[in-house]
């Protein structure tokens, strides 16, 4: 008798919980449909400017490396092949993401001019 009562009570609580979940979901859908659409803002939102290649070099590399140490390695016929090797190396080295790594390499390549 006691086991039956516990099972029925648990089933009742489960059904009540399910009913509450359905009710809350229905209310959320209703509010989403009835909410007024926001008008697009006429004010220009300032977009954060991306750091320059030189700033990325200063932030990620300058503490341990000199431009004069690395830039010459990107010169000559083997420069492009070396840049590809560096792209692979930089995936695991330092804190920059792929875009920042490529920007640093572009900065170094520009130092060869």
N, C-alpha and C positions, 0 to 999 in steps of 0.2 A: 504494500500500500504506500509506503513512504517513497519508494523508488518511482512509482507512477506519479506521485505528486511533484517530485523534483523534476522529472522529465517534462511534465505539463507546464510547470512554472518556467523552466528554461525555454521551452518552445514559445510560451507567451511573451517572454522578454525578447526573444529573437524576432518574433513577428512585430512587436512594438518598435524595435530598433529599425527593422526594415521599413515599416510605415513612416517613421520619422525621416529616414534617409530619402525616401521617395518624396515626401512632403517638402523637405528642404531643397531637393533637386528641382522640383516643380516651381517653387518660389523663385529660385535663382534664374530659371529659364524665363519666367514671367517678368522679372525685373530687368533682365537683359533685353528683352523685346520692347519693354515700355520705356526704357531709358532714352532720353533725348540724345540725338547724335550731337557730338561736340563739333562746333564750328572750327574750321581750321584757323590757326592763329595767324594774324597778319604781321606779328612781330617776327623779325628774323632772329632765329635762335643762333647764338654764336657756336660755331663748330670748333672743337678743339683742333688746333693745328698740329700736324704731325711733326715730330722733331726732324731736323735736317740730318743729312748723312754725317756731317761733322759732329753734331751733337750726340748722335748715336755712338760714334767712335769714342768721343770723350766719356760717355756714360758707361760703355761696356768694355772698352779695350785699352784706353790711354793709361790706366793705372799700372798695367803690366807690360805694355808694348809701345814701341816708338813707331811712328809712321815710316821713318827712314829705314827701319828694320824690316818691315813687311812689304811696303809698296814696291820695291825693286823686284820682288819675286813674281809680280804680275806683269812684268815686261817681257817682250820678245815673243818668239814663236810658242813657247810653252806657257805663256801667261793665261790663256783661256783654259788649258788643261789644269793648271794649278788652281784656278778659280773654282773649277768643278770639284777638285779635291777638297778645297777649303769649305765649300758649301756642305759637303758630307761631314767634314770634321766639326764644323760649327754647330751641327745639329745637337751634338753632345757637349759642346764646349761653351761656357759662358751662359748668360741669362737671356739673350735675345731670341726672338722667334725668327722664323724663316725670312720674313719680310725685312726685319732689322738686319739679319746677317747679310742679306743681299745688298742692302743699303750701305753697310760698312764696306763690303767689297767694292761697290761702286765708288765710294769715297776714296779707297786706297788706289783703285785704278785711275781715278782722276788726278791723283797726286803724281802720276808718272808723266804728265804733260809738261 
